[in-house]
Amino acid sequence: MAFNIRRVDYFYATIEDEPGEAYGLLTQLAGQGVNLLAMTAVPVGPLRTQFTLFPEDKGKLTQAARHAGMALGGPHQALLVQGDDELGALAVIHAKLYHADVEVYASNAVTDGRGSYGYILYVRPEHFERAATALQV
């Protein structure tokens, strides 16, 4: 099973949940040259949405946020796995973490429909280096 794992930084941004707000945020980031490796958005109450942004270049994201007057939480660390979509691919990753006594407290995965996948792993900050070592990052 072929895969690559790397350390990534992520930031939180909370915005008012109005039609077009996500479009505005993403358009503004793209206009400032911010390339996102991944993004999630979840509601935090009836009127707000929290975005988790994984920039390719955290300096560009923080600069764009300052320019826009947007508050960011972070940076925090996660692990980004990208690889060939094969049966059991995620189990191999989790086996390595299990044997290193690392608990994954959250994760997100998606396949691209063409044979590849992306997977974000969140581990507790105090276990991050042990996880990175177990996964040979």
GIHU-V6056 format. One record per pair of residues at least 6 apart in sequence whose ideal C-beta (glycine too) atoms are under 8 Angstrom apart, sorted by the first residue. I is the first residue (numbers start at 1). J is the second residue. Records with the same first field share a line. If there is no record, write none. Layout:
# GIHU-V6056
I=J / J
This chain:
# GIHU-V6056
1=83 / 84 / 86 / 88 / 89 / 92
2=83 / 84
3=81 / 82 / 83 / 84 / 89 / 93
4=81 / 82 / 83
5=79 / 80 / 81 / 82 / 93 / 135 / 136 / 137
6=79 / 80 / 137
7=77 / 78 / 79 / 80 / 132 / 137
8=37 / 38 / 54 / 77 / 78 / 79 / 80 / 120
9=54 / 55 / 58 / 74 / 75 / 76 / 77 / 78
10=38 / 52 / 53 / 54 / 74 / 75 / 76 / 77 / 78
11=52 / 53 / 55 / 58 / 61 / 62 / 65 / 72 / 73 / 74 / 75 / 76
12=50 / 51 / 52 / 53 / 72 / 73 / 74
13=25 / 50 / 51 / 53 / 65 / 70 / 71 / 72 / 73
14=44 / 48 / 49 / 50 / 51 / 71
15=21 / 22 / 25 / 48 / 49 / 51
16=47 / 48 / 49
17=43 / 46 / 47 / 48 / 49
21=49
22=41 / 49 / 51
25=51 / 70
26=39
28=64 / 68
29=36 / 53 / 61 / 64
32=60 / 63 / 64 / 67 / 68
33=60 / 64
34=55 / 56 / 57 / 60 / 61 / 64
35=55 / 56 / 57 / 60
36=53 / 54 / 55 / 56
37=54 / 55 / 56 / 80
38=52 / 54 / 80 / 108 / 118 / 120
39=51 / 52 / 53 / 54
40=51 / 52 / 108
41=49 / 50 / 51 / 52
42=49 / 50
43=49 / 50
44=50
53=61 / 72
54=78 / 80 / 120
55=61
58=75
61=72
62=72
64=70
65=71 / 72
76=125
77=125 / 128
78=120 / 121 / 122 / 123
79=120 / 121 / 123 / 131 / 132 / 135 / 137
80=118 / 119 / 120 / 121
81=93 / 117 / 118 / 119 / 120 / 121
82=116 / 117 / 118 / 119
83=89 / 116 / 117 / 119
84=115 / 116 / 117
85=111 / 112 / 115 / 116 / 117
89=117
90=109 / 119
93=119 / 121 / 135
94=104
96=134 / 135
97=103 / 104 / 121 / 123 / 131 / 134 / 135
99=134
100=130 / 131 / 133 / 134
101=130
102=123 / 127 / 130 / 131 / 134
103=123 / 124 / 127
104=121 / 122 / 123
105=122 / 123 / 124
106=122
107=119 / 120 / 121 / 122
108=119 / 120
109=117 / 118 / 119 / 120
110=117 / 118
111=117
112=118
121=131
123=131
